[in-house]
Amino acid sequence: MKKQNIAIVGLGYVGLPLAIECSRRGHRVIGIDQDQGKVHDLHRQRSYINEVDDKAIEALMNESFTVTDQCEEAKQATVIILCVPTPLASTGTPNLCYVQTALKQLAPHLQQGQLLILESSTFPGTTEEIVVPLIEREGFLIGKTFFVGYSPERIDPGNKQFHLTDVPKVISGMTSECLQRVKDVYETIFKELVPVSSTRVAEAVKMFENTQRFINLSFVNEMARACYELEINVEEVLLTAETKPYGSSAYRPGPGVGGHCIPVDPLYFKWKVNQVGATTRFIDLAKAVNDEQPDYIVKRIRSLIHSVEEAAILLIGLSYKKNTRDTRESKSIGVAERLIQAGFTIAYHDPFVPVYTLCDQAYQSITIAEDTLAVFDLVVLLTDHDDLDYNKVVQHSKCIFDTKQCLSVEGPHIHKL
Ligand SMILES: NC(=O)c1ccc[n+]([C@@H]2O[C@H](COP(=O)([O-])OP(=O)(O)OC[C@H]3O[C@@H](n4cnc5c(N)ncnc54)[C@H](O)[C@@H]3O)[C@@H](O)[C@H]2O)c1
């Protein structure tokens, strides 16, 4: 297949790695992001995502790659891939404003024969009901003069085991011709394609993947609470259960499920399902358990502290998962804010999050040194970053609450979730 001009709209955790892969496969890439800071960083060959190093950006900028904040540039593309955020509104319902705004900005520049692929995670029906009408408004005939597909991104930032292009790629199209065109492009980038019968199926696949993870993670947090009450070591239970060679998956407890996907996508799905009058009881329950988890962590912290006024607490890890700077929906932040509101004096350490505003107050990540650890009455491990000196934490902290099973050692001053 001849090399394509691929415009990638949204150069974040999903779009930037995809842009790199497209470029590595010899396609000409037009990276478009409305965030001028990101555009500026890319022009200076600097990465703003810790999963992507500066060298990859350097290589990218040396090849046929341009980066801009102007959607207009997409008119030169043969393929447009949308990787914009799909967050929740304050009401907990889908907020598709990024998808809609990007499409409205692109609309006047769309060209006959182009293929547009939505990669953002969203509820079944989005491509058909929201994306397609905006394109048809420009006078195009889907499957004839313009082509539309949906392909959910399955990237797991920070996962060194599975490279983006090794993960089978689910693809779909509004018509068979649309699907064929998605296939033609993505087979040059991904090792294995998984075509499905409709965009609604592909959207539902993504919803299922993340919802089952959300439900299981919420259940494992409930299991941890139950085991604590029963004075059973939950870690031993989980590790032993995983020795069963079939029907068992590894899930670990923690301060609650965070990130832009796992706690968000189930609510996209719930909204759509509830719209047609059906129930989503598992999702509702998992959400309730997940929402309670920071309160539960604070309750356990209180049980380890004698006096709120005198206690100083060090929180380790603000990002929602290890080895990333992404703090979206992070439950560590929920824990931190609850502690501040309750009157505790807190500090935090996170090598990936140098500064953060908590309860309208700016905090800076402190360095972990032997004497600083000793100052705190309690050290709470909230994110299991790889490059932390856990030995130092164990040796020099007065009391530790490990919510992420970071520590393999036991001790009278170590308390686990
Ligand atoms: N982060 C993940 O691990 C992950 C994994 C799988 C799927 N997803 C899904 O992929 C989508 C993108 O997530 P992300 O984590 O990459 O988000 P992100 O916030 O890291 O990146 C999105 C980018 O889109 C840009 N943007 C927004 N509106 C724009 C517009 N109108 N024009 C140009 N640029 C625009 C933003 O500036 C931002 O840089 C979401 O739907 C998410 O659910 C994310």
The ligand as an SDF file (V2000), in Angstrom:
LIG
                    3D

 44 48  0  0  0  0  0  0  0  0999 V2000
   -4.4200    7.3550   28.3100 N   0  0  0  0  0  0  0  0  0  0  0  0
   -4.6750    6.0670   28.0920 C   0  0  0  0  0  0  0  0  0  0  0  0
   -4.0650    5.1870   28.6900 O   0  0  0  0  0  0  0  0  0  0  0  0
   -5.7260    5.6330   27.0930 C   0  0  0  0  0  0  0  0  0  0  0  0
   -5.7720    4.2950   26.7080 C   0  0  0  0  0  0  0  0  0  0  0  0
   -6.7280    3.8920   25.7750 C   0  0  0  0  0  0  0  0  0  0  0  0
   -7.6430    4.8120   25.3000 C   0  0  0  0  0  0  0  0  0  0  0  0
   -7.5990    6.1120   25.7190 N   0  0  0  0  0  0  0  0  0  0  0  0
   -8.5890    7.0380   25.1710 C   0  0  0  0  0  0  0  0  0  0  0  0
   -7.9590    7.8260   24.1670 O   0  0  0  0  0  0  0  0  0  0  0  0
   -8.4870    9.1600   24.1670 C   0  0  0  0  0  0  0  0  0  0  0  0
   -7.3810   10.1590   24.3670 C   0  0  0  0  0  0  0  0  0  0  0  0
   -6.8150    9.9530   25.6640 O   0  0  0  0  0  0  0  0  0  0  0  0
   -5.3870   10.5290   26.0630 P   0  0  0  0  0  0  0  0  0  0  0  0
   -5.0420    9.8800   27.3460 O   0  0  0  0  0  0  0  0  0  0  0  0
   -4.4410   10.4450   24.9210 O   0  0  0  0  0  0  0  0  0  0  0  0
   -5.7460   12.0630   26.3100 O   0  0  0  0  0  0  0  0  0  0  0  0
   -4.7100   13.2620   26.4230 P   0  0  0  0  0  0  0  0  0  0  0  0
   -5.3990   14.3220   27.1920 O   0  0  0  0  0  0  0  0  0  0  0  0
   -3.3810   12.7640   26.9000 O   0  0  0  0  0  0  0  0  0  0  0  0
   -4.5030   13.7410   24.9070 O   0  0  0  0  0  0  0  0  0  0  0  0
   -5.5080   14.2980   24.1680 C   0  0  0  0  0  0  0  0  0  0  0  0
   -4.9560   15.4860   23.3850 C   0  0  0  0  0  0  0  0  0  0  0  0
   -5.9750   15.9970   22.5530 O   0  0  0  0  0  0  0  0  0  0  0  0
   -5.7660   17.3990   22.4180 C   0  0  0  0  0  0  0  0  0  0  0  0
   -6.9790   18.0110   21.9140 N   0  0  0  0  0  0  0  0  0  0  0  0
   -8.1880   18.1300   22.5080 C   0  0  0  0  0  0  0  0  0  0  0  0
   -9.0570   18.7500   21.6900 N   0  0  0  0  0  0  0  0  0  0  0  0
   -8.4000   19.0270   20.5330 C   0  0  0  0  0  0  0  0  0  0  0  0
   -8.7510   19.6660   19.3250 C   0  0  0  0  0  0  0  0  0  0  0  0
   -9.9700   20.1600   19.1300 N   0  0  0  0  0  0  0  0  0  0  0  0
   -7.8080   19.8000   18.3740 N   0  0  0  0  0  0  0  0  0  0  0  0
   -6.5510   19.3260   18.5700 C   0  0  0  0  0  0  0  0  0  0  0  0
   -6.1510   18.7160   19.7090 N   0  0  0  0  0  0  0  0  0  0  0  0
   -7.0680   18.5570   20.6790 C   0  0  0  0  0  0  0  0  0  0  0  0
   -5.3850   17.8100   23.8340 C   0  0  0  0  0  0  0  0  0  0  0  0
   -4.7130   19.0430   23.8450 O   0  0  0  0  0  0  0  0  0  0  0  0
   -4.5010   16.6400   24.2660 C   0  0  0  0  0  0  0  0  0  0  0  0
   -3.1250   16.8870   24.0110 O   0  0  0  0  0  0  0  0  0  0  0  0
   -9.5480    9.1720   25.2520 C   0  0  0  0  0  0  0  0  0  0  0  0
  -10.7800    8.8650   24.7040 O   0  0  0  0  0  0  0  0  0  0  0  0
   -9.1210    8.0350   26.1770 C   0  0  0  0  0  0  0  0  0  0  0  0
  -10.2160    7.4900   26.8930 O   0  0  0  0  0  0  0  0  0  0  0  0
   -6.6430    6.5430   26.5860 C   0  0  0  0  0  0  0  0  0  0  0  0
  1  2  1  0
  2  3  2  0
  2  4  1  0
  4  5  1  0
  4 44  2  0
  5  6  2  0
  6  7  1  0
  7  8  2  0
  8  9  1  0
  8 44  1  0
  9 10  1  0
  9 42  1  0
 10 11  1  0
 11 12  1  0
 11 40  1  0
 12 13  1  0
 13 14  1  0
 14 15  2  0
 14 16  1  0
 14 17  1  0
 17 18  1  0
 18 19  2  0
 18 20  1  0
 18 21  1  0
 21 22  1  0
 22 23  1  0
 23 24  1  0
 23 38  1  0
 24 25  1  0
 25 26  1  0
 25 36  1  0
 26 27  1  0
 26 35  1  0
 27 28  2  0
 28 29  1  0
 29 30  1  0
 29 35  2  0
 30 31  1  0
 30 32  2  0
 32 33  1  0
 33 34  2  0
 34 35  1  0
 36 37  1  0
 36 38  1  0
 38 39  1  0
 40 41  1  0
 40 42  1  0
 42 43  1  0
M  CHG  2   8   1  16  -1
M  END
$$$$
